[in-house]
């Protein structure tokens, strides 16, 4: 996504199992590689982590 990913739009590289399709690719966006998981973000389960990310998407969605 050359101009970034708008909030609420699924990343074109996101696979059905939620893995990154370009994880090892040097073209992977810097922001993706710089995101470091933290307890505050991930909670204690995949469901909590996805809930956190979906909430961030909503908070940054353009009006």
VMD Tcl script that builds the backbone (N, CA, C; Angstrom):
set m [mol new atoms 189]
animate dup $m
set s [atomselect $m all]
$s set {name element resname resid chain x y z} {
  {N N UNK 1 A 0.852 -1.160 0.000}
  {CA C UNK 1 A 0.000 0.000 0.000}
  {C C UNK 1 A 0.905 1.233 0.000}
  {N N UNK 2 A 1.198 1.748 -1.155}
  {CA C UNK 2 A 2.220 2.792 -1.305}
  {C C UNK 2 A 1.987 4.064 -0.504}
  {N N UNK 3 A 0.757 4.403 -0.194}
  {CA C UNK 3 A 0.477 5.632 0.561}
  {C C UNK 3 A -0.008 5.329 1.973}
  {N N UNK 4 A 0.311 4.139 2.452}
  {CA C UNK 4 A -0.100 3.751 3.794}
  {C C UNK 4 A -1.427 3.024 3.773}
  {N N UNK 5 A -1.817 2.540 4.925}
  {CA C UNK 5 A -3.064 1.792 5.062}
  {C C UNK 5 A -4.042 2.623 5.862}
  {N N UNK 6 A -5.168 2.972 5.262}
  {CA C UNK 6 A -6.169 3.710 6.028}
  {C C UNK 6 A -6.737 2.844 7.162}
  {N N UNK 7 A -7.134 3.482 8.232}
  {CA C UNK 7 A -7.770 2.765 9.342}
  {C C UNK 7 A -9.005 2.042 8.834}
  {N N UNK 8 A -9.197 0.833 9.316}
  {CA C UNK 8 A -10.364 0.060 8.937}
  {C C UNK 8 A -10.208 -0.748 7.672}
  {N N UNK 9 A -9.075 -0.580 6.990}
  {CA C UNK 9 A -8.810 -1.327 5.759}
  {C C UNK 9 A -7.786 -2.409 6.080}
  {N N UNK 10 A -8.110 -3.630 5.710}
  {CA C UNK 10 A -7.193 -4.745 5.964}
  {C C UNK 10 A -5.925 -4.557 5.133}
  {N N UNK 11 A -4.783 -4.791 5.732}
  {CA C UNK 11 A -3.520 -4.708 5.009}
  {C C UNK 11 A -3.522 -5.746 3.890}
  {N N UNK 12 A -3.069 -5.354 2.708}
  {CA C UNK 12 A -3.060 -6.272 1.566}
  {C C UNK 12 A -2.099 -7.429 1.782}
  {N N UNK 13 A -1.161 -7.284 2.710}
  {CA C UNK 13 A -0.187 -8.344 2.974}
  {C C UNK 13 A -0.626 -9.297 4.087}
  {N N UNK 14 A -1.733 -9.004 4.744}
  {CA C UNK 14 A -2.198 -9.830 5.852}
  {C C UNK 14 A -2.836 -11.109 5.321}
  {N N UNK 15 A -2.281 -12.226 5.750}
  {CA C UNK 15 A -2.762 -13.531 5.303}
  {C C UNK 15 A -4.000 -13.938 6.114}
  {N N UNK 16 A -4.699 -14.973 5.667}
  {CA C UNK 16 A -5.898 -15.437 6.361}
  {C C UNK 16 A -5.622 -15.862 7.798}
  {N N UNK 17 A -4.395 -16.311 8.070}
  {CA C UNK 17 A -4.038 -16.726 9.434}
  {C C UNK 17 A -3.451 -15.569 10.248}
  {N N UNK 18 A -3.587 -14.342 9.736}
  {CA C UNK 18 A -3.097 -13.109 10.352}
  {C C UNK 18 A -1.576 -12.981 10.325}
  {N N UNK 19 A -0.896 -13.815 9.548}
  {CA C UNK 19 A 0.553 -13.651 9.405}
  {C C UNK 19 A 0.825 -12.636 8.299}
  {N N UNK 20 A 2.029 -12.110 8.305}
  {CA C UNK 20 A 2.430 -11.112 7.312}
  {C C UNK 20 A 2.997 -11.807 6.077}
  {N N UNK 21 A 2.462 -11.470 4.921}
  {CA C UNK 21 A 2.907 -12.084 3.681}
  {C C UNK 21 A 4.282 -11.620 3.222}
  {N N UNK 22 A 4.785 -10.528 3.806}
  {CA C UNK 22 A 6.109 -10.013 3.402}
  {C C UNK 22 A 7.026 -9.849 4.614}
  {N N UNK 23 A 6.840 -10.685 5.627}
  {CA C UNK 23 A 7.580 -10.544 6.876}
  {C C UNK 23 A 9.091 -10.491 6.678}
  {N N UNK 24 A 9.637 -11.331 5.851}
  {CA C UNK 24 A 11.094 -11.368 5.628}
  {C C UNK 24 A 11.542 -10.505 4.455}
  {N N UNK 25 A 10.636 -9.843 3.796}
  {CA C UNK 25 A 10.939 -9.044 2.606}
  {C C UNK 25 A 11.525 -7.688 2.999}
  {N N UNK 26 A 12.609 -7.263 2.377}
  {CA C UNK 26 A 13.188 -5.951 2.697}
  {C C UNK 26 A 12.231 -4.796 2.388}
  {N N UNK 27 A 11.239 -5.038 1.548}
  {CA C UNK 27 A 10.269 -3.998 1.212}
  {C C UNK 27 A 9.198 -3.829 2.294}
  {N N UNK 28 A 9.241 -4.663 3.301}
  {CA C UNK 28 A 8.271 -4.552 4.396}
  {C C UNK 28 A 8.373 -3.158 5.005}
  {N N UNK 29 A 7.235 -2.486 5.216}
  {CA C UNK 29 A 7.271 -1.115 5.749}
  {C C UNK 29 A 7.989 -1.036 7.095}
  {N N UNK 30 A 8.737 0.013 7.274}
  {CA C UNK 30 A 9.509 0.217 8.500}
  {C C UNK 30 A 8.614 0.212 9.734}
  {N N UNK 31 A 7.427 0.801 9.617}
  {CA C UNK 31 A 6.530 0.859 10.771}
  {C C UNK 31 A 6.160 -0.545 11.256}
  {N N UNK 32 A 6.040 -1.481 10.350}
  {CA C UNK 32 A 5.703 -2.852 10.738}
  {C C UNK 32 A 6.848 -3.483 11.522}
  {N N UNK 33 A 8.060 -3.269 11.079}
  {CA C UNK 33 A 9.215 -3.832 11.763}
  {C C UNK 33 A 9.517 -3.157 13.086}
  {N N UNK 34 A 9.093 -1.901 13.227}
  {CA C UNK 34 A 9.404 -1.172 14.462}
  {C C UNK 34 A 8.374 -1.406 15.556}
  {N N UNK 35 A 7.246 -1.989 15.207}
  {CA C UNK 35 A 6.212 -2.259 16.202}
  {C C UNK 35 A 6.664 -3.407 17.098}
  {N N UNK 36 A 6.819 -3.117 18.371}
  {CA C UNK 36 A 7.263 -4.124 19.330}
  {C C UNK 36 A 6.116 -4.477 20.268}
  {N N UNK 37 A 5.837 -5.740 20.385}
  {CA C UNK 37 A 4.756 -6.187 21.259}
  {C C UNK 37 A 5.076 -5.862 22.716}
  {N N UNK 38 A 4.073 -5.366 23.425}
  {CA C UNK 38 A 4.193 -5.086 24.855}
  {C C UNK 38 A 2.959 -5.626 25.550}
  {N N UNK 39 A 3.080 -5.928 26.816}
  {CA C UNK 39 A 1.954 -6.474 27.570}
  {C C UNK 39 A 0.745 -5.541 27.482}
  {N N UNK 40 A 0.980 -4.232 27.540}
  {CA C UNK 40 A -0.115 -3.268 27.475}
  {C C UNK 40 A -0.883 -3.382 26.157}
  {N N UNK 41 A -0.206 -3.812 25.133}
  {CA C UNK 41 A -0.810 -3.918 23.810}
  {C C UNK 41 A -1.400 -5.297 23.574}
  {N N UNK 42 A -0.714 -6.324 23.976}
  {CA C UNK 42 A -1.121 -7.694 23.651}
  {C C UNK 42 A -1.996 -8.358 24.691}
  {N N UNK 43 A -1.957 -7.855 25.915}
  {CA C UNK 43 A -2.720 -8.520 26.964}
  {C C UNK 43 A -2.172 -9.923 27.177}
  {N N UNK 44 A -3.061 -10.856 27.423}
  {CA C UNK 44 A -2.617 -12.223 27.682}
  {C C UNK 44 A -3.181 -13.218 26.678}
  {N N UNK 45 A -3.715 -12.696 25.566}
  {CA C UNK 45 A -4.268 -13.608 24.566}
  {C C UNK 45 A -4.300 -12.943 23.196}
  {N N UNK 46 A -4.434 -13.754 22.191}
  {CA C UNK 46 A -4.562 -13.254 20.817}
  {C C UNK 46 A -5.797 -12.362 20.686}
  {N N UNK 47 A -6.890 -12.769 21.345}
  {CA C UNK 47 A -8.129 -11.999 21.280}
  {C C UNK 47 A -7.943 -10.596 21.864}
  {N N UNK 48 A -7.224 -10.496 22.988}
  {CA C UNK 48 A -6.973 -9.185 23.583}
  {C C UNK 48 A -6.096 -8.334 22.674}
  {N N UNK 49 A -5.108 -8.948 22.058}
  {CA C UNK 49 A -4.224 -8.205 21.146}
  {C C UNK 49 A -5.002 -7.694 19.937}
  {N N UNK 50 A -5.831 -8.529 19.348}
  {CA C UNK 50 A -6.622 -8.101 18.190}
  {C C UNK 50 A -7.617 -7.018 18.578}
  {N N UNK 51 A -8.205 -7.130 19.756}
  {CA C UNK 51 A -9.130 -6.109 20.234}
  {C C UNK 51 A -8.416 -4.764 20.359}
  {N N UNK 52 A -7.211 -4.777 20.888}
  {CA C UNK 52 A -6.413 -3.551 21.029}
  {C C UNK 52 A -6.145 -2.932 19.652}
  {N N UNK 53 A -5.731 -3.767 18.700}
  {CA C UNK 53 A -5.432 -3.261 17.359}
  {C C UNK 53 A -6.684 -2.724 16.658}
  {N N UNK 54 A -7.798 -3.435 16.801}
  {CA C UNK 54 A -9.043 -2.963 16.185}
  {C C UNK 54 A -9.462 -1.631 16.798}
  {N N UNK 55 A -9.247 -1.464 18.111}
  {CA C UNK 55 A -9.566 -0.199 18.770}
  {C C UNK 55 A -8.675 0.924 18.230}
  {N N UNK 56 A -7.396 0.665 18.052}
  {CA C UNK 56 A -6.498 1.677 17.458}
  {C C UNK 56 A -6.975 2.084 16.071}
  {N N UNK 57 A -7.416 1.095 15.300}
  {CA C UNK 57 A -7.941 1.387 13.963}
  {C C UNK 57 A -9.113 2.354 14.040}
  {N N UNK 58 A -10.016 2.117 14.971}
  {CA C UNK 58 A -11.184 2.974 15.112}
  {C C UNK 58 A -10.778 4.383 15.544}
  {N N UNK 59 A -9.830 4.465 16.475}
  {CA C UNK 59 A -9.388 5.770 16.973}
  {C C UNK 59 A -8.688 6.601 15.910}
  {N N UNK 60 A -8.100 5.946 14.916}
  {CA C UNK 60 A -7.352 6.681 13.890}
  {C C UNK 60 A -8.088 6.761 12.558}
  {N N UNK 61 A -9.314 6.282 12.526}
  {CA C UNK 61 A -10.104 6.323 11.292}
  {C C UNK 61 A -10.421 7.767 10.927}
  {N N UNK 62 A -10.288 8.122 9.654}
  {CA C UNK 62 A -10.637 9.464 9.182}
  {C C UNK 62 A -12.151 9.638 9.206}
  {N N UNK 63 A -12.611 10.827 9.540}
  {CA C UNK 63 A -14.061 11.068 9.580}
  {C C UNK 63 A -14.698 10.999 8.202}
}
mol reanalyze $m
mol bondsrecalc $m
mol representation Tube
mol addrep $m
